[in-house]
Structure formats: structure tokens, C-alpha cells
Amino acid sequence: MTRLRDFGLFWWDFVVGDDWRAALGIALALGIAAALVATGIDAWWLVPIGVVAILFASLRREAEKARRV
């Protein structure tokens, strides 16, 4: 059981890392794009736009933290 737990913790740390908001945002972008594709809408463009927006928000949060210190 320890190996299974360690394996799960590895993947959690790898995917989520330090910013759970970024991981959630990417998951939402992928889910929304998948839902749109399932309805027949060509939504390949949604994920790159989502990644850029999430990266911008993450960098902005960290810059605000650095300014406060």
C-alpha cells in the first residue's frame, strides 16, 4: 500500500506542484475544450488561450507577493 500511496503522491506533486490554482485552471480548460469538441465545435484554440491566461494570472500573483516582501 505504501508504494501505491507514494505513486499517487508523486503524481499529485507533479501535476499540482506549488500552484493548485494553475492545475485547476488547466483541468478546466481541458474539460471545457473536450465538452465543446464532443458537441461538434472545433475548440483546439481554447487550451492555448487558457494556458496563457493562467500563466499570466500565476505570474501576477507571485509578483504581488514579491512586492509585499
Secondary structure, 3 states (H helix, E strand, C coil): CHHHHHHHHHHHHHHCCCCHHHHHHHHHHHHHHHHHHHCCCCCCCHHHHHHHHHHHHHHHHHHHHHHHC
